[in-house]
Amino acid sequence: MARLLYIQASPRGKRSYCLAAADAFVESYKQSHPKDKVVVVNVFTENLPVFDGPALESKYAILHGQDKTPEQVKAWKAVEAVIEGFKSADKYVIASPMWNFGIPYRLKQYVDILVQPSYTFSYSPTEGYKGLVTGKPCVLVLARGGAYPSGSNLDMQKSYLELVLGFLGFKGIQSIVVEPTMADKDKAEAMKSTAIEQAKRLAAAF
């Protein structure tokens, strides 16, 4: 039995284009993989630990082989719990809108918790940086109000997620993109329907 982690990064609920397509992906996946488990993490409702002083100090204590204070130990356990929840999955689907050319701040907070040396990546003078989350497929379901052709220097949503996931070890990341959602209503709804059908097809073989 595989574990699919569904990461939701939109607070718009049923009005969200990316969630509509990602929800369709997950429902199709459940039908095709009835024995698998789907775990949902909504970064806007999840009690994510704040990566503040104690957590940051704990990180550097680990890096420098120093003892941690009780406050730092408590803060780091919360960070480790999020990382473990992420790494324990076998497959991933991430639904995110574009905010100000990038990703929502709560998704960035989630990423900043996950990207930790010795947990999700390693470094050595001979190998350089090496991702530790490998051999796992990932689908990005993205929505943006405007249209951003491949290679656009204004797209810091898809390009950033592909970069940071690649840094952690993911390869062959697939994407479903709904754009431009700020087109006229009929056109936007048609694009959403196309994305939903694409999501259903992709999920069946995921």
Buried (B, 14 or more C-beta within 10 A) or exposed (E): EBEBBBBBBBBEEEEBBBBBBBBBBBBBBBEEBEEBEBEEBBBBEBEBBEBEEBBBBBBEBBEEEEEBEEEBEBBBEBBBEBBEBBBEBBBBBBBBBBBEBBBBEBBBBBBBBBBBEEBBBBEEEEEEEEBBBEEBBBBBBBBBBBEBEEEEEEBBBBBBBBEBBBBBBBEEBEBBBBBBBEBEEEEBBEBBBEBBEBBBEBBEEB
